[in-house]
């Protein structure tokens, strides 16, 4: 202790010299702990993403099977992209004509509508005018709902016809119906 009193300046220099490395070590340790904490936060943010990716990888076979099912269902619901647009229009027109005639309706007018191009599907349409009884119209609509590839009745306008004009009994109601039927054609 006596030395400290006599050599205060030297003691201060020695103490400061020893304190600087201790402070440097503390600074480096603190910096390393902060870097470690930042990395740990980043790892904690990545863990849920990694878990999701592992879940996706685990469910990949089921997803592939679902994609196959959807592709098969899509193939039965729309005309394929390999079919030419005019061919699809003519095929739709012929299949709708035969379907409605089989349901008992008489077709007075049938017209292929212009093809409307879309981003994923082309819309192929047919407008037709039919005549017949209400049960036949009902049967035709049921048959249209079961048509493959799918067809959509975009509009249906029905007008009653005079039953005496057609030579039917008064109980039966004849109608004239104008239908606009649309189907889809895949682009890719």
C-alpha positions as CSV (number, residue, x, y, z in Angstrom):
1,X,0.0,0.0,0.0
2,X,2.8,2.3,0.7
3,X,4.0,1.8,-2.9
4,X,0.6,2.9,-4.2
5,X,0.8,6.2,-2.3
6,X,4.3,6.9,-3.4
7,X,3.7,5.9,-7.0
8,X,0.2,7.1,-7.7
9,X,0.9,8.0,-11.3
10,X,2.6,4.7,-12.1
11,X,-0.3,2.8,-10.4
12,X,-2.8,4.7,-12.5
13,X,-0.9,3.9,-15.7
14,X,-0.6,0.2,-14.7
15,X,-4.3,0.1,-13.7
16,X,-5.4,1.7,-17.0
17,X,-3.1,-0.6,-18.9
18,X,-4.7,-3.6,-17.3
19,X,-8.2,-2.2,-17.6
20,X,-8.0,-1.6,-21.4
21,X,-7.5,-5.3,-22.3
22,X,-10.3,-6.2,-19.9
23,X,-12.7,-3.7,-21.5
24,X,-11.6,-5.0,-25.0
25,X,-12.4,-8.6,-24.0
26,X,-15.8,-7.5,-22.6
27,X,-16.5,-5.5,-25.8
28,X,-15.6,-8.5,-28.0
29,X,-17.6,-10.9,-25.8
30,X,-20.6,-8.5,-25.9
31,X,-20.3,-8.2,-29.7
32,X,-20.1,-12.0,-30.1
33,X,-23.2,-12.5,-27.9
34,X,-25.1,-9.9,-29.9
35,X,-24.1,-11.5,-33.2
36,X,-25.1,-14.9,-31.7
37,X,-28.5,-13.5,-30.6
38,X,-29.1,-12.0,-34.2
39,X,-28.3,-15.4,-35.7
40,X,-30.6,-17.2,-33.3
41,X,-33.4,-14.8,-34.2
42,X,-32.8,-15.5,-37.9
43,X,-32.8,-19.3,-37.2
44,X,-36.0,-19.0,-35.2
45,X,-37.7,-17.2,-38.1
46,X,-36.5,-19.9,-40.5
47,X,-37.6,-22.9,-38.5
48,X,-41.3,-22.5,-39.4
49,X,-40.5,-22.1,-43.1
50,X,-38.3,-25.2,-43.0
51,X,-41.1,-27.1,-41.2
52,X,-43.5,-26.0,-44.0
53,X,-41.1,-27.1,-46.7
54,X,-40.7,-30.5,-45.0
55,X,-44.4,-30.8,-44.8
56,X,-44.7,-30.0,-48.5
57,X,-42.0,-32.5,-49.3
58,X,-43.9,-35.1,-47.2
59,X,-47.2,-34.4,-49.0
60,X,-45.7,-34.2,-52.5
61,X,-46.9,-37.7,-53.6
62,X,-50.5,-36.8,-52.5
63,X,-50.2,-33.5,-54.3
64,X,-49.0,-35.2,-57.5
65,X,-51.9,-37.6,-57.3
66,X,-54.3,-34.7,-56.8
67,X,-52.8,-32.9,-59.8
68,X,-53.3,-36.0,-61.9
69,X,-57.0,-36.3,-60.7
70,X,-57.6,-32.7,-61.6
71,X,-56.0,-33.1,-65.0
72,X,-58.2,-36.1,-65.8
73,X,-61.3,-34.2,-64.6
74,X,-60.3,-31.2,-66.6
75,X,-59.8,-33.3,-69.7
76,X,-63.4,-34.6,-69.4
77,X,-64.8,-31.2,-68.7
78,X,-63.3,-29.2,-71.6
79,X,-62.3,-29.8,-75.2
80,X,-58.5,-30.4,-75.4
81,X,-56.1,-27.8,-76.7
82,X,-55.0,-30.2,-79.5
83,X,-58.4,-29.8,-81.2
84,X,-58.7,-27.0,-83.7
85,X,-61.1,-24.2,-82.9
86,X,-63.4,-24.7,-86.0
87,X,-63.4,-28.5,-85.3
88,X,-64.5,-27.9,-81.7
89,X,-67.2,-25.5,-82.8
90,X,-68.6,-28.0,-85.4
91,X,-68.3,-30.9,-83.0
92,X,-70.2,-29.0,-80.3
93,X,-72.9,-28.0,-82.8
94,X,-73.4,-31.6,-84.0
95,X,-73.4,-33.1,-80.5
96,X,-75.9,-30.6,-79.2
97,X,-78.1,-31.1,-82.2
98,X,-78.2,-34.9,-81.8
99,X,-78.7,-34.6,-78.1
100,X,-81.7,-32.3,-78.4
101,X,-83.2,-34.4,-81.2
102,X,-82.8,-37.5,-79.1
103,X,-84.7,-35.6,-76.3
104,X,-87.7,-35.2,-78.6
105,X,-87.2,-31.6,-79.7
106,X,-87.3,-30.3,-83.2
107,X,-84.6,-27.8,-84.2
108,X,-85.6,-24.9,-86.4
109,X,-82.4,-22.9,-86.3
110,X,-78.8,-23.6,-85.1
111,X,-75.9,-21.2,-85.4
112,X,-72.3,-21.5,-84.2
113,X,-71.3,-18.4,-82.3
114,X,-67.9,-16.7,-82.7
115,X,-65.2,-18.2,-80.5
116,X,-64.2,-15.9,-77.7
117,X,-60.5,-16.3,-76.8
118,X,-59.6,-16.2,-73.1
119,X,-56.4,-16.5,-71.1
120,X,-56.9,-20.1,-70.1
121,X,-59.9,-21.3,-72.1
122,X,-61.7,-20.4,-75.4
123,X,-65.4,-20.1,-75.2
124,X,-67.1,-22.0,-78.0
125,X,-70.9,-21.3,-78.3
126,X,-74.0,-22.4,-80.2
127,X,-77.3,-20.6,-80.4
128,X,-80.3,-22.7,-81.4
129,X,-84.1,-22.5,-81.5
130,X,-86.1,-25.6,-80.7
131,X,-89.7,-26.5,-80.5
132,X,-91.4,-29.2,-78.4
133,X,-93.3,-29.9,-75.2
134,X,-92.2,-29.0,-71.7
135,X,-91.2,-32.6,-70.8
136,X,-89.0,-32.7,-73.9
137,X,-87.3,-29.4,-72.9
138,X,-86.8,-30.8,-69.4
139,X,-85.3,-34.0,-70.8
140,X,-83.0,-31.9,-73.0
141,X,-81.8,-29.8,-70.1
142,X,-81.0,-32.9,-68.1
143,X,-79.1,-34.4,-71.1
144,X,-77.2,-31.1,-71.5
145,X,-76.2,-31.2,-67.8
146,X,-74.7,-34.7,-68.4
147,X,-72.9,-33.8,-71.6
148,X,-69.2,-34.4,-71.7
149,X,-67.3,-32.1,-72.2
150,X,-69.3,-29.9,-70.0
151,X,-71.7,-27.4,-71.6
152,X,-73.3,-24.4,-69.9
153,X,-76.7,-23.0,-70.8
154,X,-75.8,-19.3,-70.9
155,X,-79.4,-18.2,-71.7
156,X,-82.8,-19.8,-72.2
157,X,-85.8,-17.9,-73.5
158,X,-89.0,-19.9,-73.8
159,X,-92.3,-18.8,-75.5
160,X,-95.5,-20.7,-75.3
161,X,-97.0,-21.9,-78.6
162,X,-100.6,-22.4,-79.4
163,X,-101.5,-26.0,-78.8
164,X,-104.2,-26.0,-81.5
165,X,-101.7,-24.9,-84.1
166,X,-99.5,-28.0,-83.6
167,X,-102.5,-30.4,-83.5
168,X,-101.9,-31.5,-79.9
169,X,-104.3,-31.9,-77.1
170,X,-105.1,-28.9,-74.9
171,X,-103.3,-30.4,-71.9
172,X,-99.9,-30.4,-73.5
173,X,-98.0,-27.2,-73.7
174,X,-95.7,-26.7,-76.6
175,X,-92.9,-24.1,-76.4
176,X,-90.4,-22.5,-78.6
177,X,-87.1,-22.1,-76.8
178,X,-84.0,-20.2,-77.8
179,X,-80.9,-21.6,-76.1
180,X,-77.4,-20.2,-76.0
181,X,-75.0,-23.1,-75.0
182,X,-71.3,-22.6,-74.3
183,X,-68.5,-25.0,-73.8
184,X,-64.8,-24.5,-73.1
185,X,-61.7,-25.4,-75.0
186,X,-58.3,-25.5,-73.2
187,X,-55.6,-23.3,-74.6
188,X,-52.5,-25.1,-73.3
